[in-house]
Amino acid sequence: MKVSLNIVKSLVNFELPPVDELVARVNAQLGSVEKVIDLGAQYKDARIVHVVQCEPHPNADRLHVCLIDDGGAVANIPRDDKGYVQVVCGAPNVHADMWAVWLPPNSTVPASFADAEPFVLGARKLRGVLSQGMLAAADELAIGTDHDGIVEISGRDMPKGVVLQAGDSFAQVFGLDDVVLDIENKMFTHRPDCFGQLGVAREISGIFGQAFTSPDWYTVAQKFADGSGLKLNVYNDIPDLVPRFMAVAVKNVTVQPSPLWLQCQLVAMGGKPINNIVDATNYIMLMTAQPTHAYDYDKLRGGKLGARMAREGETIALLNGKTYTLGTDDIVIADGERAVALGGIMGGADTEVSSDTNNVVLECASFDMYAVRKTAMRHGVFTDALSRFNKGQSPLQNAPVLKRLMGMIGGEQASEVHDKKQFSDEFDEYFAGKYTPANIDINSSFINQRLGLQLTDSDIYTLLNNVEVHSHGPEDKLGYTCVQVPFWRTDIELKEDVVEEVGRLYDFSKLPRELPQRSTKPAPKNPRRELKRQIREQLSRAGANEALTYSFVHEHILKRAEQHADQAYKLSNALSPDLQYYRLSVLPSLLDKVHANIKAGHDEFCLFEIGKGHDVRLPHSEDGLPSERTFVDAVYAAKKARASAPYYQVQRIAVRLLGSLGAQFELIPMAAENDDGKELSGVEFEVAAPFDRQRSAWILCGKERLGIVGEFKQAVRRNFKLPEYAAGFSINFDQLLAQPRDEQAYRPLSRFPSTSRDVSLRAPRDVSYAELYHVVQAAVDESAGDITVTIEPRAIFQPANDHSIKTTTFRLRMTHYERTLTDADAKPIVDRVATMALAKLGAECV
């Protein structure tokens, strides 16, 4: 965003400080200044001169020998007896009695000023005739692209109240004795008003403590006259995306180069002169941040102009010379038959204003910033208009901007001013929650508490009123200050926004270094965040590594996990082709990372992630958003098989985790679908899809399925290139959080040694491990008394010659906190285990 300090000076009512001080304050309180451009240095040598004589060159057909009058402004230049300077010129339009721009010897051609080797002129002979410098063309002055002739200055080119005078500085007369601040656009992402000189001038006034008053034409209520002569029908089929659409026809315009003063102002603001109609639209945009567009009326079909959505496959040729194929998500401006502009981005080539144009239609509209941004991204078209519309321009500025534009282009109003809008004025309910202006009630203590200041009501009023954020009280009577936000400040909606504005205008660097007054009472712990912390700690202690993967996955990830992609949300604006779907659960993302880690040389590892999954079958939230579920998922993998099945490796991690969290749970085999009395729902199916039902178990809390632990299907292992020795678990975090959990109290280790006993139980083959474990646990609970007993599985043995039986060995580790245990203490416990196992399961202790 280029800001002309000359234009800022014309808008403010105080003397600007030195440039260095100004830049420092702008950096601190407005936006980052990337570059300071000294136009005055670039144009310092250029002079306005009068060509008093122009004769053909004696030795060249296309050259002329001119005598120019510079009023004696340039010293040390050879002159004739009348004080005129001789210059040889090859431009076809040079003639006597014209006014031109002269670059004297030892001056730098402005167009080359920023080059590594600038072109410095000298006095030199051209075909035998000495020329003192040159008369400059527009491209040499860097104010245009024309090189067909030199710049010819007439009365219409002069700024208001200035007359032509030989020897005057070209830079001073046309405002190029200027300094331009190039401010980073990203600093104004939330400030659409600062994409115009008017908005920046207002802010500069505010940060220097000076009151700013917008020009009357910008703030007063606009009244338009009627016009006739050209038929114009205006429509707006998409008021939700185009809040306001204004248009007017103007006849008998003359398309020609803009006055030189306007061309130079455009250059100072970073624009490029084209013709007087287009230059007027660009000037208005650079001044107010509101883009406008002009159409050749005679090229519009049906005398119609309006906003609608593009038709699928509709094409449009834009002003950049390219043709685009549009879709139904693109906003277009159309006539009676076709699209003539890409709404909010660029005009069409078919209705371009040219030198043959006599009648125009001026359009001033507002567009939904998200819609135009998506269109630009889709087609790769980025313009100055887009950079302003995608920040959210207020539709309340359209009327003054259009009237100002009508006054600049000349011609006669030839139709009524059409205004398609959904509101009557700035107080209409339409603006609630969409655009400011807003009325915010706030008191000074609210502001001072957050800034650590002691500002009075008057101080706050002054700071805000300086930038036309009108505020009034008195607070002592009302109990608050009423802040009336102007329509161009679409960023101020909350009390905190007002606090930020006051702090910025006061200068954040001046705020006292003191902590805000707050209660020292510690904030209550967030149960959700605390549970996540505990899970991370416990899994890390178990040797697992946390992974962070995208919530978005490719379709083939879902299919490899044997989940149904049609039950996942598909993104319409995916970050990349590999991230098209919201995942249904976290586990497939982890499975996709196993093979890469194995290849990287990690022979044994466990990955876990706390993440979210989405399923289209789940009901939406109260806000109408898709429901999300949080999972704690893990996958264990080893390149070489260990002593026991991989199920037991991952089961140990899951049991240790849940036990440390105080969860009351049990493991039930998944082998029979109705073992726990519940059918497998569609949503649960997606979570359970990767697991082998014959080698997995449900984790139950009461009757609620908390999760799954187990090994993976053969197809899933093959799809993800997993090693044979792999297993995992998936736990529903939200259900875990809702379950009552035992408080975990610290208990020191016993000072007395533990004693262990191995109990081997030979049982029929169809007796499951879980049944044996529950019987052993029940026997221990009955007989242990004040002895602490932990039960660990040691082995499961099945004879090669007899598959009808199996032997399961448990290790009972017994500890007492007050004495050393003896065989007499251990024997009743072991005997009770043996007795109960035989009685309930027919399992014999061997």
C-alpha positions in Angstrom: 0.0 0.0 0.0 1.7 3.2 -1.2 0.9 6.4 0.7 1.6 9.8 -0.7 2.6 12.2 2.0 1.7 15.2 -0.2 -1.9 13.8 -0.4 -1.9 13.2 3.3 -0.8 16.8 3.9 -3.7 18.0 1.8 -6.1 16.0 4.0 -4.8 16.8 7.5 -4.9 20.1 9.3 -1.4 20.1 10.9 2.2 20.1 9.7 3.7 16.6 9.4 6.9 15.9 11.3 10.2 15.0 9.6 9.9 11.8 7.6 12.1 9.7 10.0 9.9 10.6 12.9 6.7 9.9 10.9 8.0 6.5 9.8 8.8 5.6 13.4 5.4 6.5 14.6 3.6 4.7 11.7 5.7 1.6 12.3 4.7 1.6 16.0 1.1 2.5 15.8 -0.2 1.8 12.3 1.7 -0.6 10.1 5.1 -1.8 9.0 6.8 0.6 6.5 8.7 -1.6 4.1 10.2 1.2 2.0 10.4 5.0 1.8 10.4 6.3 -1.7 11.8 9.9 -2.3 10.0 11.0 -5.5 11.4 14.5 -4.9 14.9 13.2 -5.5 13.8 11.4 -8.6 12.3 14.5 -10.2 14.3 17.3 -8.7 16.0 18.3 -11.9 13.0 18.3 -14.2 11.8 21.8 -15.3 8.7 23.1 -17.1 9.9 25.1 -20.2 8.3 27.0 -23.1 9.5 26.0 -26.6 9.9 29.4 -28.2 11.4 28.2 -31.5 11.4 24.9 -33.3 13.3 24.5 -36.6 14.2 21.4 -38.7 17.6 19.9 -38.0 20.0 20.7 -40.8 21.4 17.2 -41.0 18.5 15.0 -40.0 15.0 14.7 -41.3 13.4 13.5 -38.0 15.2 15.9 -35.6 14.3 19.4 -34.7 16.5 22.1 -33.1 14.5 23.9 -30.4 15.1 27.0 -28.3 13.5 26.7 -24.9 12.8 29.3 -22.2 13.5 28.0 -18.7 13.2 31.4 -17.1 16.9 31.2 -16.3 16.2 28.6 -13.6 19.1 26.3 -14.4 22.6 27.7 -13.8 25.8 27.1 -15.8 24.0 26.3 -19.1 25.0 27.9 -22.4 22.4 30.4 -23.7 21.8 32.7 -26.6 21.6 36.4 -26.3 17.9 36.1 -25.2 18.7 33.6 -22.5 17.2 30.6 -24.4 18.7 27.1 -24.3 19.2 24.9 -27.3 17.8 21.4 -27.2 17.7 18.9 -30.1 14.4 16.9 -30.1 13.3 13.9 -32.2 9.7 13.8 -31.1 7.2 14.2 -33.9 4.9 16.3 -31.8 7.4 19.0 -30.8 6.5 22.5 -32.1 7.0 26.1 -31.3 4.9 27.7 -28.5 4.3 24.5 -26.6 5.1 23.8 -23.0 7.2 20.7 -22.2 9.3 19.1 -19.5 13.1 19.6 -19.8 15.8 17.4 -18.3 19.0 19.5 -18.3 22.5 18.3 -18.5 23.8 16.4 -15.4 20.2 15.3 -14.5 19.1 11.7 -14.1 16.3 10.4 -16.3 13.6 9.6 -13.8 12.7 6.3 -15.4 16.2 5.0 -14.7 16.5 6.5 -11.2 16.2 3.1 -9.4 18.4 1.3 -11.9 21.8 -0.1 -10.8 23.4 2.4 -13.4 21.0 5.4 -13.7 21.1 7.3 -17.0 22.7 10.7 -16.4 22.3 13.2 -19.2 24.9 15.5 -20.6 25.4 18.1 -23.3 26.1 16.3 -26.5 26.0 16.8 -30.2 23.3 15.1 -32.2 24.2 15.0 -35.9 26.5 18.0 -35.4 24.2 20.2 -33.3 24.8 20.6 -29.6 21.8 19.6 -27.4 21.6 20.7 -23.8 19.8 17.7 -22.2 16.5 16.5 -23.6 12.7 17.2 -23.7 11.1 14.2 -22.0 8.4 11.7 -23.0 6.0 10.2 -20.5 7.8 6.9 -20.3 11.1 8.7 -19.6 9.4 10.6 -16.8 8.0 7.3 -15.4 4.5 8.7 -15.5 3.2 6.6 -18.4 4.2 4.2 -21.2 3.9 6.6 -24.2 7.1 7.1 -26.2 5.5 8.4 -29.4 6.1 12.0 -28.4 7.2 14.3 -25.6 4.9 15.4 -22.8 2.9 18.5 -23.9 1.5 20.6 -21.0 -1.6 22.7 -21.4 -3.8 24.6 -19.1 -6.1 21.6 -18.3 -3.1 19.7 -17.1 -2.4 22.2 -14.3 -3.5 21.8 -10.7 -6.3 24.1 -9.7 -5.0 27.7 -9.2 -1.6 27.1 -10.7 -0.5 28.8 -14.0 2.2 27.8 -16.4 5.5 29.5 -15.8 8.8 28.8 -17.5 11.4 27.4 -15.2 9.1 26.1 -12.5 10.0 22.8 -10.9 8.0 20.0 -12.6 8.0 18.1 -9.3 6.7 21.0 -7.2 4.0 22.0 -9.7 2.6 18.5 -10.2 3.1 17.1 -6.6 6.0 14.9 -7.3 8.2 16.6 -4.7 6.8 13.9 -2.6 7.8 11.1 -0.2 5.9 7.8 -0.6 5.6 5.3 2.3 5.2 1.7 1.1 3.3 0.0 4.0 3.0 -3.8 4.1 -0.5 -4.8 3.0 -0.7 -7.6 5.7 -0.7 -4.9 8.4 -4.2 -3.8 7.1 -5.8 -7.2 6.8 -8.5 -6.1 9.3 -8.6 -2.5 8.2 -10.2 -2.1 4.8 -10.4 1.7 5.2 -6.6 1.9 5.3 -6.3 0.7 1.7 -7.1 4.3 0.7 -5.2 7.5 1.2 -8.2 8.9 3.1 -8.1 6.2 5.8 -4.3 6.4 6.3 -4.4 10.2 6.6 -7.1 9.8 9.3 -4.9 7.3 11.2 -1.8 9.5 10.9 -3.8 12.4 12.4 -4.9 10.1 15.2 -1.4 8.8 16.1 -0.1 12.4 16.3 -3.0 13.5 18.5 -4.7 15.7 15.9 -8.4 15.7 15.0 -9.3 14.6 11.5 -12.3 15.6 9.5 -13.3 13.6 6.5 -14.2 15.6 3.3 -17.8 16.6 3.2 -18.4 14.7 0.0 -17.5 11.5 1.8 -19.7 11.8 4.9 -22.8 13.8 4.0 -26.0 12.1 2.8 -26.0 11.9 -1.0 -28.8 13.1 -3.2 -28.7 12.2 -6.9 -30.5 14.0 -9.8 -32.5 12.2 -12.4 -31.1 11.7 -15.8 -32.4 10.5 -19.2 -31.2 9.6 -22.6 -29.9 6.1 -22.2 -31.9 3.1 -21.2 -30.4 1.2 -18.3 -32.0 -1.7 -16.4 -30.1 -2.7 -13.3 -30.7 -5.9 -11.3 -29.1 -7.8 -8.4 -30.0 -11.5 -8.3 -27.6 -12.3 -5.4 -28.2 -9.7 -2.6 -26.6 -12.0 0.0 -23.3 -11.9 -1.9 -23.6 -8.4 -3.3 -25.0 -6.3 -0.5 -25.2 -3.2 -2.6 -25.1 -2.6 -6.4 -25.2 0.9 -7.8 -25.0 1.9 -11.4 -25.6 5.0 -13.6 -25.3 5.8 -17.3 -23.4 8.8 -18.5 -23.5 10.1 -22.1 -21.3 12.3 -24.2 -18.0 11.6 -22.4 -14.7 12.2 -24.1 -12.0 9.6 -23.6 -8.6 11.1 -23.6 -5.4 11.2 -21.5 -6.1 12.5 -18.0 -4.8 15.9 -17.0 -1.2 15.7 -16.0 -1.9 16.6 -12.4 -4.1 13.5 -12.1 -1.6 11.3 -13.8 1.1 12.4 -11.4 -1.1 11.8 -8.4 -1.8 8.3 -9.6 1.9 7.6 -10.0 2.5 8.9 -6.4 -0.1 6.4 -5.2 1.3 3.5 -7.1 -1.2 3.6 -10.1 -0.6 3.7 -13.8 -2.4 6.3 -16.0 -4.5 4.8 -18.9 -7.2 7.3 -19.9 -9.3 9.9 -18.1 -12.2 7.4 -17.4 -10.2 4.5 -16.1 -7.9 6.9 -14.3 -10.8 8.4 -12.4 -12.0 5.0 -11.2 -8.5 4.1 -10.1 -8.0 7.5 -8.4 -11.3 7.1 -6.4 -10.2 3.6 -5.4 -6.7 4.7 -4.2 -8.2 7.6 -2.3 -11.2 5.8 -0.6 -10.4 2.1 -0.9 -13.7 1.5 -2.7 -13.1 0.0 -6.2 -15.4 1.1 -9.1 -15.6 0.2 -12.7 -16.6 1.8 -16.0 -18.3 -0.1 -18.9 -18.7 1.1 -22.5 -22.5 1.5 -22.6 -22.8 0.8 -26.3 -21.1 -2.6 -25.9 -23.6 -3.7 -23.2 -26.4 -5.9 -24.7 -30.0 -5.2 -23.9 -29.3 -2.0 -21.9 -29.0 -4.2 -18.8 -26.3 -4.5 -16.1 -26.5 -6.5 -12.9 -25.0 -9.1 -10.5 -25.6 -12.8 -10.7 -23.9 -16.2 -10.3 -22.0 -17.5 -13.3 -23.5 -20.4 -15.3 -21.6 -23.6 -15.3 -19.1 -23.5 -18.2 -19.7 -19.9 -19.0 -16.6 -18.1 -20.3 -15.4 -14.6 -20.0 -12.4 -12.7 -21.6 -10.9 -10.3 -19.0 -8.9 -7.2 -19.3 -5.7 -9.1 -18.7 -6.1 -10.7 -22.1 -7.0 -14.2 -20.8 -10.2 -16.2 -21.1 -11.6 -18.0 -18.1 -14.2 -20.8 -17.8 -16.5 -20.1 -14.8 -18.5 -22.1 -12.4 -21.7 -21.6 -10.4 -19.7 -20.4 -7.4 -18.3 -17.3 -9.3 -20.0 -13.9 -9.0 -20.2 -12.0 -12.3 -21.5 -8.7 -13.5 -23.6 -9.4 -16.6 -25.6 -7.5 -19.2 -28.7 -8.9 -20.9 -26.9 -11.9 -22.4 -23.4 -12.6 -21.0 -20.9 -12.0 -18.2 -19.0 -8.7 -18.7 -16.9 -8.7 -15.5 -15.7 -11.0 -12.8 -17.4 -9.5 -9.8 -15.0 -7.6 -7.4 -11.9 -8.7 -9.3 -11.6 -7.5 -13.0 -13.6 -6.1 -15.9 -14.2 -7.8 -19.2 -12.5 -7.1 -22.4 -15.8 -7.0 -24.4 -17.0 -3.8 -22.6 -13.7 -2.1 -22.1 -13.6 1.7 -22.3 -11.6 2.8 -25.4 -10.9 5.9 -27.4 -14.1 5.3 -29.4 -16.3 5.3 -26.3 -19.0 8.0 -26.1 -21.3 6.6 -23.3 -20.3 4.7 -20.2 -22.0 3.0 -17.3 -20.4 3.6 -13.9 -20.7 0.7 -11.4 -20.0 0.9 -7.6 -20.8 -2.3 -5.7 -19.9 -4.2 -2.6 -19.1 -7.9 -2.6 -18.9 -10.7 0.0 -15.2 -10.9 0.8 -15.1 -14.7 1.1 -16.8 -15.3 -2.2 -14.5 -13.1 -4.2 -11.5 -14.5 -2.4 -12.5 -18.0 -3.4 -13.0 -17.0 -7.0 -9.6 -15.4 -7.2 -7.9 -18.5 -5.7 -9.9 -20.7 -8.1 -8.9 -18.8 -11.2 -5.5 -17.3 -10.1 -6.6 -13.7 -10.7 -5.4 -11.1 -8.2 -6.0 -7.4 -8.6 -5.9 -4.1 -6.6 -9.7 -4.3 -6.5 -9.6 -7.8 -5.0 -7.1 -6.8 -2.4 -9.7 -4.3 -1.1 -12.9 -6.2 -1.6 -11.5 -9.3 0.2 -11.0 -7.2 3.3 -14.7 -6.4 3.6 -15.5 -2.9 2.3 -18.6 -1.2 3.9 -21.5 -0.8 1.5 -22.3 2.5 3.2 -19.6 4.3 1.3 -20.9 3.4 -2.2 -23.1 6.5 -2.7 -20.5 9.2 -2.0 -17.9 7.4 -4.0 -20.2 7.0 -7.0 -21.2 10.7 -6.9 -17.5 11.8 -6.6 -16.7 9.6 -9.6 -19.5 11.1 -11.7 -18.1 14.5 -11.0 -14.7 13.6 -12.3 -15.4 12.0 -15.7 -17.5 14.8 -17.3 -20.4 14.0 -19.7 -24.1 14.2 -18.8 -26.0 11.9 -16.5 -28.2 9.8 -18.8 -30.2 7.6 -16.4 -31.3 7.5 -12.8 -28.8 6.3 -10.3 -29.9 2.7 -9.6 -29.2 1.5 -6.1 -30.0 -2.1 -5.3 -29.5 -2.7 -1.6 -31.1 -4.5 1.3 -31.1 -1.6 3.8 -32.5 1.9 4.1 -29.7 3.6 6.1 -26.8 2.9 8.5 -29.2 2.2 11.4 -31.1 -0.6 9.5 -31.2 -4.0 11.3 -29.6 -5.5 8.2 -26.2 -4.4 9.6 -26.6 -6.3 12.9 -23.7 -8.7 13.1 -22.5 -8.0 9.5 -21.0 -4.5 9.1 -20.5 -1.7 11.5 -21.5 1.1 12.3 -22.1 -0.1 15.8 -22.9 1.5 19.1 -20.8 0.2 22.0 -21.3 1.2 25.6 -18.2 1.1 27.6 -16.8 2.8 30.8 -13.3 4.2 31.3 -12.5 1.8 34.1 -13.0 -1.1 31.7 -10.4 0.5 29.4 -8.0 1.6 32.2 -8.0 -1.8 33.9 -6.8 -3.5 30.7 -4.3 -0.9 29.7 -2.9 -0.1 33.2 -3.6 3.6 32.6 -5.5 6.3 34.4 -7.1 8.0 31.4 -9.9 10.4 32.1 -13.2 10.3 30.2 -12.0 13.4 28.3 -8.7 11.7 27.3 -10.6 8.7 25.9 -13.1 10.9 24.0 -10.2 12.9 22.4 -8.3 9.8 21.3 -11.3 8.3 19.7 -12.8 11.5 18.3 -9.5 12.3 16.6 -10.1 9.4 14.2 -13.8 10.1 13.9 -14.8 7.2 16.2 -17.3 9.5 17.9 -17.7 9.0 21.6 -19.6 11.0 24.2 -20.8 10.8 27.8 -20.9 12.2 30.4 -20.1 8.9 32.0 -20.8 10.2 35.5 -24.4 10.6 34.6 -24.9 7.7 32.2 -22.6 5.3 33.9 -20.9 4.6 30.6 -19.4 6.1 27.4 -21.3 5.6 24.2 -18.9 4.9 21.3 -20.4 5.4 17.8 -18.3 3.5 15.3 -18.2 5.0 11.8 -19.2 2.9 8.8 -15.7 2.5 7.5 -14.4 0.9 10.8 -15.7 -2.6 10.1 -13.2 -4.0 12.6 -14.7 -2.5 15.8 -17.4 -4.7 17.2 -16.6 -5.4 20.8 -15.6 -3.5 23.9 -12.2 -5.1 23.6 -11.8 -3.6 20.1 -12.3 -0.2 21.7 -9.7 -0.9 24.3 -7.3 -1.9 21.6 -8.0 1.2 19.6 -7.4 3.5 22.7 -4.2 1.7 23.5 -2.9 1.9 19.9 -3.7 5.6 19.6 -2.2 6.3 23.0 0.8 4.2 21.9 1.3 0.7 23.3 5.0 1.5 23.9 4.0 4.1 26.5 1.9 1.7 28.6 3.2 1.3 32.1 5.0 -1.9 32.9 2.8 -3.2 35.6 0.7 -6.4 35.9 -3.1 -6.1 35.8 -4.8 -6.4 39.2 -6.2 -9.9 39.4 -7.1 -12.3 42.1 -4.2 -14.6 43.2 -6.6 -17.5 43.5 -5.4 -20.1 41.1 -7.7 -20.8 38.1 -9.5 -24.1 38.3 -7.9 -26.8 36.2 -9.6 -27.6 32.9 -10.7 -31.2 33.2 -10.3 -31.9 29.5 -6.9 -30.4 29.3 -5.8 -32.1 32.5 -6.9 -35.5 31.3 -4.9 -35.0 28.1 -1.9 -34.1 30.1 -2.2 -37.2 32.2 -2.6 -39.4 29.2 0.5 -38.0 27.5 2.5 -38.4 30.6 1.5 -42.0 31.1 1.9 -43.1 27.5 5.3 -41.4 27.4 6.4 -43.2 30.5 5.3 -46.5 28.8 7.8 -45.7 26.0 5.3 -44.4 23.4 6.0 -41.5 21.2 3.3 -38.9 20.4 2.6 -38.1 16.8 0.7 -35.2 15.3 -1.0 -35.9 12.0 -3.4 -34.0 9.8 -7.1 -34.3 10.5 -7.5 -34.5 6.8 -6.6 -37.7 4.9 -6.7 -39.1 1.4 -9.5 -41.4 0.5 -7.2 -44.4 0.1 -6.2 -44.1 3.8 -9.8 -44.7 4.8 -10.1 -47.6 2.4 -6.9 -49.2 3.5 -8.3 -49.2 7.1 -11.5 -50.7 5.7 -13.5 -47.7 6.7 -16.2 -46.2 4.4 -15.2 -43.0 2.8 -18.8 -42.1 2.0 -19.3 -41.6 5.8 -16.5 -39.0 6.0 -16.9 -35.3 5.2 -15.3 -34.4 1.9 -13.6 -31.0 1.7 -14.6 -28.7 -1.2 -11.5 -26.6 -0.8 -8.8 -29.2 0.2 -5.3 -27.9 1.0 -4.0 -30.5 -1.4 -5.2 -33.6 -3.4 -3.8 -35.8 -0.6 -6.0 -34.1 2.1 -9.5 -34.5 0.8 -11.5 -36.0 3.7 -12.0 -35.5 7.4 -10.8 -38.7 9.0 -13.4 -40.9 10.8 -10.9 -41.9 13.5 -7.3 -41.2 14.4 -5.9 -44.8 14.0 -5.6 -44.9 10.2 -3.4 -41.8 10.3 -1.1 -43.6 12.7 -1.1 -46.8 10.7 0.0 -44.8 7.7 3.2 -43.8 9.6 4.3 -47.2 10.7 5.9 -48.4 7.4 8.0 -45.2 7.1 9.3 -45.6 10.6 10.2 -49.3 10.0 12.1 -48.3 6.9 13.9 -45.5 8.9 15.4 -48.2 11.1 13.1 -48.2 14.1 12.7 -51.9 14.9 10.2 -51.5 17.8 8.1 -48.5 18.7 4.7 -47.3 19.8 3.0 -44.2 18.3 0.0 -42.5 19.9 -2.1 -39.4 19.1 -4.9 -37.5 20.8 -7.0 -36.3 17.9 -10.4 -35.8 16.4 -12.6 -37.7 14.0 -15.9 -36.8 12.2 -18.7 -38.9 10.9 -21.6 -37.7 8.8 -24.0 -39.9 10.7 -23.4 -38.0 13.9 -25.9 -35.2 14.7 -24.7 -31.6 14.2 -24.0 -29.4 17.1 -26.2 -26.5 18.3 -24.3 -24.2 16.0 -25.0 -26.4 13.0 -21.5 -27.6 12.8 -20.4 -31.3 12.3 -20.0 -33.1 15.6 -16.5 -34.2 16.4 -15.2 -37.0 18.6 -11.8 -37.0 20.3 -9.8 -40.3 20.4 -6.7 -41.6 22.2 -5.3 -44.0 19.6 -2.1 -45.9 19.6 -0.3 -48.5 17.4 2.5 -50.8 18.5 4.8 -52.4 15.9 8.0 -54.5 16.0 10.0 -55.8 13.2 10.7 -59.0 15.0 8.2 -61.0 17.0 8.4 -61.1 20.8 7.6 -63.9 23.2 3.9 -63.2 23.5 1.3 -62.1 21.0 1.3 -58.4 20.0 -2.2 -58.1 21.6 -0.6 -58.5 25.0 2.0 -55.9 24.3 -0.5 -53.2 23.5 -3.0 -54.5 26.1 -0.4 -53.9 28.8 0.0 -50.3 27.6 -3.8 -49.7 27.5 -4.4 -51.3 30.9 -1.6 -49.4 32.5 -3.0 -46.1 31.0 -6.5 -46.7 32.2 -5.4 -47.9 35.6 -3.3 -44.9 36.2 -6.3 -42.7 35.3 -8.5 -44.5 37.9 -10.9 -45.8 35.3 -13.1 -48.8 36.2 -13.1 -51.1 33.1 -13.0 -54.6 31.9 -11.9 -56.3 28.7 -14.5 -58.4 26.8 -13.5 -60.4 23.6 -15.0 -59.1 20.4 -15.1 -62.6 18.8 -18.9 -62.8 19.3 -20.7 -59.6 18.2 -23.3 -59.8 20.9 -21.0 -60.9 23.8 -21.7 -57.7 25.6 -25.4 -57.6 24.6 -25.1 -54.7 22.1 -25.1 -54.5 18.4 -22.3 -52.8 16.5 -23.6 -49.5 15.3 -22.4 -47.8 12.0 -20.4 -45.2 13.8 -18.7 -47.8 16.0 -18.1 -50.0 13.0 -15.8 -47.4 11.5 -13.7 -47.3 14.7 -13.6 -51.1 14.9 -13.0 -51.6 11.2 -9.2 -52.1 11.3 -9.3 -54.6 14.1 -9.4 -58.4 13.8 -12.5 -59.4 15.8 -11.0 -62.8 16.7 -7.9 -61.1 18.3 -9.4 -58.0 19.8 -11.4 -56.9 22.9 -13.8 -54.2 23.8 -12.8 -51.9 26.7 -16.0 -51.6 28.7 -16.9 -49.1 31.5 -20.0 -50.6 32.9 -22.2 -51.1 29.8 -20.5 -48.4 27.8 -17.9 -49.3 25.1 -15.0 -47.1 25.9 -12.7 -48.4 23.2 -11.0 -51.3 21.5 -7.6 -53.0 22.0 -6.4 -55.7 19.7 -4.5 -56.8 16.6 -5.3 -55.7 13.0 -6.9 -57.6 10.2 -4.6 -59.3 7.8 -5.9 -57.1 4.9 -5.2 -53.9 6.9 -1.7 -55.1 7.7 -1.1 -55.8 4.1 -2.6 -52.4 2.9 -0.4 -50.4 5.3 2.6 -52.7 4.9 2.7 -53.3 8.6 4.9 -55.9 10.2 3.3 -59.1 11.4 3.9 -58.1 14.9 1.6 -55.1 15.3 -1.4 -54.2 17.4 -3.2 -51.0 18.6 -6.0 -49.5 20.7 -8.6 -46.8 20.2 -10.2 -45.1 23.2 -13.0 -42.6 23.1 -11.6 -39.6 25.0 -15.0 -38.0 25.5 -16.5 -41.1 27.1 -13.4 -41.5 29.2 -13.7 -37.9 30.4 -17.4 -38.5 31.3 -16.7 -41.8 33.3 -16.3 -41.6 37.1 -12.7 -42.3 38.0 -11.1 -43.3 41.3 -8.9 -40.7 42.8 -5.3 -41.8 42.6 -3.5 -41.3 45.9 0.2 -41.7 46.3 1.3 -44.7 48.3 5.0 -45.2 49.1 6.8 -48.5 48.3 6.8 -51.0 51.1 10.0 -51.3 53.1 9.5 -55.1 53.2 10.4 -57.4 50.4 7.7 -58.9 48.2 7.2 -62.6 47.6 6.0 -64.2 44.3 4.2 -67.5 43.5 3.5 -68.9 40.1 0.1 -70.6 39.7 -0.4 -72.8 36.6 -4.1 -73.7 35.8 -4.8 -76.5 33.3 -8.2 -75.9 31.8 -10.3 -77.0 28.8 -9.4 -75.2 25.6 -12.7 -73.3 25.4 -12.1 -71.5 28.7 -10.8 -68.1 27.9 -8.0 -66.2 29.5 -10.4 -63.5 30.6 -12.5 -66.1 32.5 -9.4 -67.5 34.2 -8.1 -64.0 35.1 -11.5 -63.0 36.6 -11.6 -66.1 38.8 -8.0 -65.6 40.0 -8.8 -62.0 40.8 -11.9 -62.9 42.7 -10.0 -65.6 44.7 -7.3 -63.0 45.6 -9.8 -60.4 46.7 -11.4 -63.0 49.0 -8.2 -64.3 50.6 -5.6 -61.6 50.5 -6.8 -59.5 53.4 -4.3 -56.7 54.1 -1.8 -58.1 51.6 -1.4 -56.3 48.3 -1.4 -58.8 45.4 -0.7 -58.0 41.7 -1.5 -60.6 39.1 0.6 -60.9 35.9 0.2 -63.4 33.1 3.4 -65.4 32.5 2.6 -68.1 29.9 -0.1 -70.0 28.0 1.0 -73.6 27.0 -0.8 -76.0 24.9 0.6 -79.5 24.4 1.4 -80.5 20.8 -0.3 -83.9 21.3 -3.4 -82.7 23.1 -5.3 -79.6 21.8 -8.2 -80.1 24.1 -6.5 -78.5 27.1 -4.2 -75.5 27.8 -2.2 -74.4 30.8 -2.1 -70.7 31.8 0.4 -69.5 34.3 -0.2 -66.4 36.5 2.4 -64.8 38.8 1.0 -63.6 42.1 3.3 -60.9 43.6 2.4 -60.3 47.3 3.5 -57.4 49.4 2.8 -56.3 53.0 3.5 -52.8 54.2 4.1 -53.7 57.9 6.0 -57.0 57.9 7.9 -59.6 55.9 5.6 -62.3 54.4 6.2 -66.0 54.9 5.1 -69.1 53.2 2.2 -69.3 55.7 0.9 -66.0 54.4 1.1 -67.0 50.7 -0.2 -70.5 50.9 -3.9 -69.6 51.7 -4.0 -67.3 48.8 -2.6 -69.8 46.3 -4.9 -72.5 47.7 -8.0 -70.3 47.3 -7.1 -69.6 43.7 -6.7 -73.3 43.0 -10.0 -74.2 44.8 -12.1 -71.5 43.1 -10.6 -72.2 39.6 -11.4 -75.9 39.9 -14.9 -75.3 41.2 -16.0 -72.6 38.7 -14.1 -73.5 35.5 -12.8 -77.0 36.0 -9.3 -75.7 35.9 -6.8 -77.9 37.8 -3.8 -76.4 39.5 -0.6 -78.2 38.3 
